[in-house]
Structure formats: C-alpha cells, structure tokens
Amino acid sequence: DPRGTYTCETNGKESPALQVYYRMCQNCIEVDAPTISGIVVADVIATIFLAVAVYCITGQDKGRMSRASDRQNLIANEQLYQ
C-alpha cells in the first residue's frame, strides 16, 4: 500500500512533505495490444456491414418503374400561369 506521507532528505535538508493517496482498481480489465486491435477490426467489419445494408436497402428504389401518379403535370408554354 503506497499511501502515506513522504519526505526527501538530502545533505541534512528536508523537503516539504508529499502526501500520496493511491487507489487501486479492483474491477479493472487489462487491455493489451491484441485486445485493442480486435476491437478496432470488429468495429471496421461492423461499419462495412452497416454500409452494405444501407446501400442494398436504398438501391432497391432504382429498379422501380415510375407510375403515372408520380409524374408531374407541367403547364404548356401557351397557357397562362394563374
């Protein structure tokens, strides 16, 4: 337990006291390089799957034939706009 009050003494001179309070983590998980790289790779793969899913869902409207109700009726040039 490194907690306590510490002082340094050199050549008969004493430095001001330094109080150390150290709290240890009891539920911590050690994260090493393979764990971080695994998280990054999984995130990239999930992002790619999400992008492909969005592309496939939005790409379905391209093959749809336009219906008559989707067309806009335009006014002929000879008619007056009222």
Summary of the structure (lengths in Angstrom):
residues: 82
radius of gyration: 35.2
end to end distance: 87.8
largest distance: 107.1
contacts: 98
relative contact order: 0.07
helix: 41%
strand: 12%
